[in-house]
Amino acid sequence: MAKAKKRRAAAPATTLRTVSPQASKISMLVALVAVLAFPTLVRLRLLDLPLERDEGEYAYAGQLMLHGVPPYELVYNMKFPGTYAAYALIEGIFGQTATAIRIGLLLVTTLTSILLYFLGKRMFGTRGGVIAAGAYALLAIAPSSFGLYAHATHFVALFVVAAMLLVTASEPPSLPASEDRAGRPGGSEARRLVAAGALLALAVLMKQPAFVFVIFALIYVALRSKSRVRDLAMVCAGGIAVAVLTVIALAAAGVLPRFLFWTIQYAREYATSVPFDKTVFTRLATNLGPIIKFAPLLWLLAIVGLWFVPRERRFFAIGFLVAGFLAAVPGFYFRGHYFIVMFPALALLAGAAVQESGKQANARLGFAIGAIVITSMIGWPRLMNTTQEEFTRDLYFSNPFIESIEVANYLREHTQPNDRIAVLGSEPQIYFLAKRKSATGYIYAYPLMEEQPFAAQMQAEMVKQIESAKPKYLVYVGVPESWMRWPKSDMTLLTWFNSGTQAGRWQLEGVADMSETQTHYVWGDAAREYRPLSEDVILVYRVR
């Protein structure tokens, strides 16, 4: 009896030690801030990184949109216009600078991490959500994935995660109802699914391969829904509404035919230009290897998560990962930033490894925290100690992204706002930084150099557009990475440029002589007497 009394007396003490909901929320918030701290510091430190060419394309298109010029009028590319609109929004809020783009990217990746917290919390539990948020934030700053640059895949990840949060809202929670209440959205089932479809369509507008996630979401809804036909119809309705509105907007702007050519006809040629052969897996390993090397413990944790995912969550977790991989590999180019769309699924699996490992939960949590800390420590020297110029050259080698700033400054200072300029090469960031319109819609030389059936037609049209627009300045980018010539590339454009140079149609006004460690700039009369020491140069001509 005395022992029983002691046990009953001890019971209230256990109750007193129970963590209150308020304390739980505070500890969650502290943990979430902690895991997001290092990636945020890295992004803040590197806010002024020079724009690279993909960013230059998006930023220039966004700049044009803010001035009433629709996509595909002065920017030709195979991408859907979603990222252009996203950049226009960022520039409209924060300004038309590289720093503004980085601030916008910081908000996008932070929001994606927070949404992943809620998705991970719903699917696996609070600890799983926190680890998922931190894992994604860390993976998304991997230098080899070019995660510090505002690629379209960051926007894809945001909209896909938001859509999955809505698609899975009817799932039974992995938490007690009192703890899960904050993570479950309200509203009617129909509105939720329509919104999910719209978000998935927005992801596709950011980058076409995101359509894989649409297929995954539809399969998931079909397998899990009690009202299969109705729910599938709601998801499709949301997506179709976004697609129809986009087509109407492009048609009203008068650019629908060119949009269809670039995003369907040319895109088909581009996507099939690299054959599936024995080098595919070697190239995949070459490009994916450095990304894994940046955070190997997090990748290991994700693999462990595959084992510990609960049976009822297994289809979603594995299907989401497969969809991410398939969205990253179309065309077999395997560029680093393509794999960003895999990171949300990997992060969720890392969270599952921590939350669902039973008796080893505390050990897994310790391993996850250790993985995040060790990854931060390994990445610290490169991400926190190098200068922005050193970081850019280490990652992009002789690509002229740093030089584009100086060239653009010269062009802006020596032209009027209504003057046109032309860039021969693939450096659209020059147009954005100079705040001058292009004399042609061909902002990339890459499609002109490819061995595809439209190359000759494109080059002839580019020459015609430049001659018709009469630009004040013409910039020739003499860097191989800006052209990517193929063995049988059509040389019409370069022949036209060389003949114009020999005929004295343009006068040399500036030289950017690029070496491995620094660039020497020469302007005016001195430029015409200067003999470059490097094979990599940017030549700035004034058109006579």
N, C-alpha and C positions, 0 to 999 in steps of 0.2 A: 504493500500500500504506500509505503514511504517513497519507493521508487516511482510509482505512478504519479504521486503528487509532484515529485520533482520534474517529471516530464511535462505535466500540465502547467507547472509554473514556468517552464522554459518556453512554452509556446508563444506567449506574448512577445518575448524578446525577438523571436524569428519574424513575427509580424512587423515589429518596429524596424527591422533591418530591410524590409522590402522596399525596393526602389520605387519612388512615386512616378507617375506618368510624366510630371513636369521635369523631374530630375533626369528621367530617361531621354526626354526630348533635348534637354540641354547637353547631355553627354553625347547624344547623336550629332548635334550641331557642332560641338567641339571636335568630334572625330572627323566629321565631314570637312570642316575647315582645315584640319591638320593634314588630311591626305591630299587636299587640293593646293596646299600652300606652296610646295616647291614648284610644280608646273606653272602656277600663277606667277611666282617670282621670276622664273625663266622668261616667260612671255613679256612681263613688264620690262625686264632688263633689255630684251631684244626688240623693243617696240619699233625702233628705227631701222631695222634691217631693210636693205634695198629691195625693191619689188623685183621678183623674177618674172619671166615672160608670161606664164599663165595668169599670174596676178595682174600683170600689165594689161592683158587682154580684157579681163573682167573689169578692171578699174576704168579702162578707157571706154568700154561699152557702157558702164554705169554712168560715167561722166557725160557721155553723149545723151543718154536717156534723161539726165537731169536738165539737159539743154534742148530737149524735145526731139532728139534724133533717135528713131527706133532701132532695135537690134537688126542686124543683117543689112542695114543701109550703108554703113561705113565700116562694119566689122563682119567679115565673112569667116564663119567657122561651123564645124559640124555639131557643136554642143547646143543643147536646148537653152532657152533664154533665162532659165531660173536664176542661175548664179549672177548673170548680168543685173537682174532686178535686185538681188540681195546686195550686191555691191552698190547699186544706186541708192538703196535704203541706207546703207552704212555711210556712204559719202554725204548723203543728204543730212544725216544727223551729226556726224563727227567731222566732216570736211573732206576735201579731195586731196589727201596726202597719204603717204605710205604709213605713217603713224596711225592715221584714222583707220586704215584697213586692219592694222594689227589690233587695235582696240576692239574693233568689230569682231575679229576672230577670237579674241580672248572671251568676249561675251558668248559667242557661239559655242566654244568648247566647254566653257563653264556651265552653260545651260544644259548641254548634252550630258555632262557628268552628273548634274543634279537630277535630271530626268532618269538617268541610269540608276541613281540611288533609289528612286521610287519604284522603278521596274524591278530592280534586284530585291528590294524590300518585299514587294508583293510576291515575287516568285520564290524567294528563298528565306527572307528574314532580314532584320535590321543590319546585322553584321555583314551579311552578304551584300546588302545595298551599299554600305559604306565602302567596302573593299572594291566593289564594281566601279563606283565613282572614282576612287583613287587610282585604280588600275587603268581606267580609260584615260584619265588626265595625264598619267605618266606615259602611256603608250603613244598618246597623241603629240608628244614633244620629241619623239625619236627623230634624230637628225636624218637618218636614212629613209624615213617615211616622209621627209620634207614637211613634217607636221607643224613647224613653226611658220609655215607659209599658208596663206588662205586659199587652199585648193578647193575645188568644188566638192570633193569627197567629205570635207568637214560639214558642209551644209547637208549633204546626203545623210550623214550620220545623225545629225540633229533631227531632221524630219522623220527618219526611219524610227529612231528611238521614241519620239513623240507618238508616232502612229502605233507602235507596238504597245505602248502604255495604254492606249485606248482599246486596241484589239484584245488585250488580255484582261480588261477590266472586269469581265464576268467570271474570271477564274476564282476559285475559292482561295482565300489568303493563306499564306504560310504563317500568319501571326494570329494571336487572339484578336477578336473584333475590336477591343478597346485600343490596342496598339496599332491596328491596321487602318483605323478610320481615316487618318490624315492622308493616307496614300491612295485612297480609292476615290475616283472621280464620281460626281453625281451626274444627273441628267438622264434623259431617256436613252434607251438602248439604240433607237434609230438614229438619233442625233450623234451619239457617240460613234457609231459605225460609219456614218456619212463623213464625219470629221476625220476619222481614221483613213478613209479612202482619199479624202482631199489631201491629207498630209503625205500619203504615199505618192500621190500624183505630183506634189511639190518636190518630193525627193527625186522623182524621175525628171522633172524639169531642171533640176540641178545637174544631173548627169544620167544619161540614158541607161547604163547598166543597172541602175537602181530598180529597174523593172523586175529584176529577180526577186526583190523583197515584196513586190506586189503579188507575184505568184505564190511566194511563201505564205503571205498573209491570207490570201484567198484559200489556200489549202488548209491552213490552220483553222480558219473560221468554219470551213466546210466540215472538218472533222470534229470540232468541239462544240459547235452551235446546235441548239435544239430546234431552232427555226432556220434551217440551213438556207433555203431558197431566199427567204426574206432578208436574212443577214448578209448574204452574198450580194444581193441586189442593192442593199444600202451602201456597202463598201464600194461597189462599182459605180453607184450614182455619185458619190463624192468625188471619185477619181475622174469620171467622165465630165462632171461639171467644170472641174479645173481645166481639163484638156480643151473643152469646147470654148471656154472663156479665153484661153490662150490663143486658139486659132482665130477667134473673132477679132481679138486685139491685133494680131499680126496682119490679118486681112485688112482691117481698117487702116493700119499704118502703111499698107501697100507693099509689104515685104514678104508676104506669104509664099509666092513662087520661089524666091531665093532661099527662104527658110527651108522649104521642102527639098530643094536641090541639095543644099549643104547637109542637112540632117538626115536625109534618106539616101539619095543617089550617091553623093560623095562619101558619106559615112559608111555605106556598104562596101565601097572599094577600100576604104581605110581599114575597116575591121577584118577584111579578108586578105590583106596584103602580106601578112606574116604567116607562113605555112606552119601546120602542126607537124613537126619533125622531131628527130632525136635530140635536137638542141633545146627543145622547149623546157624540159625538166632541169637542164643545166642552167638555163637563164632564170628560171623560177628560183632555184636555190641561190644563184648569185645575187638576185635582187631582194629576196626575202631573208636571206641569211643575216645581213647586217641589222635588219630590223629586229630579228629575234635576239641577236647578240646584245642589243641595247638593254633589254630587260629579260634575260633568260629565265629568271626565277618566276616572273609573272606568267610567262608562257608555260613553264612547268606547272605552276599552280592551276592554270586553265586546263591543262591535260588531266591533272588530278580531279578537277571539277567534273570532267566527263564521267568519271567513275562514281562520284557521289551525288550527281543530280538525281533527285527523287523520280520515281517511275512516272508520276503524273506530269512532271515538268520536262521529261526527257525529250519529247518530240520538239517542244519549243526551243530548248537550249541547243540541241544538236542541229535542228533545222535552221535556226537563226545563224549558226556558225557556217553551215554549208552555203546558205544564201549569201553570206558575206564573202566567202571565198569565191563563189561563182560570179559575184558582182565585181570582183577585183581582177579577174583574169581574161575577160573578153578581148580578143585580138592578140593575145599572147605577148603583150608588150611588157607586163609585169613591172611597171614603174612604181617606185616606192610609195608615192602618195595614193596609188590605187588601193593599197591594203588598209587604208584608214577605215574603210567601210567594214572591215573584219573586227576592228577593235571593240565595238560594243559587245559583240557576242563573246569574245575572249574575256572581256572584263566581267561579264555576268558569270562565266564559268569559274573564274577566279573567286568570285563571291560565293558561288555554290560550294566550292571546295572548303571554304571557311565555315559556312553556315551548316552544311549537311554532313559533316564528318563524324557525327556521333560523339563517342567518348574522346576522340582526339580533337574536338572543336577548339579548345584553348590552344593546343599545339599548332593547329592549322592557322588560327588567328595570329599567333606569334610569328609563324612562318610568313604569313601575308604581310604583316607589318614590317618584318625584316626584309622581305623582298622589295617593298616600296622604299624603305630607308636605304638599302644597299644600291638599288637602281639610282636613287637620287645622288648617292655618294659617288658612284661610278660616272654618272653624267655631269657632275659638278664642274670638273676642270674644263670640259669642252663647252658647256652651256653657260657657265658663270664666270669664267676667267678669260676667255678669248675675246678679242675685240670683235665688233660687228663685221669689220672688213675681213679679219682673219677667218671668222666663221663662214662668211659667204664664199671666200676663195677656197676654203677647205672642202666645202660641200659642192660648189658649182665650178671649180677650176677656172677655166678661161672664159666662161660665159660672161658677157659684158654688162652685168647688172649694176655694178658699182659705177662703171664708166657712163652708163645711161643717164645718171643724175647730172653729171657735168655737161654732157652733150645736150640734154634737154634744157638745162639752164641757159646755155649759149643760144639755143634756138628761140627760147622764150624772150630773151633780151634783145634779139636782133630781128624779131618779127612783130607784126601787129596781130591782135586777136583774130582777125578775119583771114589772115594768111594761112595757106595750106603748106604742109610739109609732106615729104615722102621718105619712107625708110625701106631700103632694099636689104632684106634680112628678116629675122623673126624676133623683133624687139618692140612689141606694141607698147611696152611701158614708157618708151620715149614719147609717144603721143600724149599719154596721160600726164607725164611729168612736165612736158612742155606746155600743156594746156592748149594744144593746137590740133585742128582737125586734119585727118589724113587725106592725101590726094587720091587715095585708092582704098577700096574695101579689103584688099589683100594685105592683111597685117602680118601674115606669116609667109615665109618662103617655102616652108616644108611641103605643103601640097603641090607647089609648083615643081619641086624637085623629085617628087615621087614618080615611080613608073606606073602611073594610072592614066586611064583614057582621057581625062579632062585636063591634063597638065598643060598641053600646048594651047588649048582654048583659054585657060586661066591666065597664062602668061601674056597672050596677045591682048586680052581684056585689061590686064593690069597696065601694060604699056599705054594703051589707048586712054585709060582713065587718068594716068599721070600727065600725059601730054595735054589732055583736055582741061584738067584742073589747074595747070600752070603753077605748080608749087614754088614757093620762094626759095626753099632749101631742099636738097636731096641728100640723104644720109646713106652711105654704103657701109654695111657691117661686114668687114673682112675677117670673120671668125667662122671656122668650119662648123661649130655647134649651132650657128645661126642659120645654116643652110641644109646640112645633112644631105649632101648630094648622093644620089644613087649612081650605079655604074652607067646607066643609060638615061640619065636625067636630060630633059629638054633644056637647051641653053639659050633659048630665044631672049629671055630677059637680060641675061648677062651680056649677050652679044649687043643688044640695044644699048646697055649702059656703057660698054667699052667703046662703041662707035660714037656715042655722045661725048665721052671724055676726049677722044681723039679729035673730034670736030670742035672742041672748045665750047660746047653748049652749056657747060657748068664750070664754075671756077672754084678751086679748092680753097676753103676758108678755115678748116680745122682738121687736126690729126690727133687721135688718141692712140698712142703707141703703147701697147699692152705687153708687159713682161710678166714673169711668174709672180713677182713680188710687188710691183708698183706699175703705175701708168703715167706716162709723160704726155702732157697736153700742150699742143702748139696751135696758135690761132693767128689769123690774118696773114700778112705778107710772109711772116716767118714760116708758116705752114707750107707755103708753096716752095720754099727752099729746103725744107726739112726732108731727111731721108730716114724712114722708120728703121729701127733696129730689130723689131720683132715682125714675125709674119702675121700676127694678130693685130689688126688695126681697125679703127673706125674713122672713116673719111667723111667730112662734112663739106658739102658743095653748095655754093649759091648759084641758083639757076639763072642764066643770062636771058 
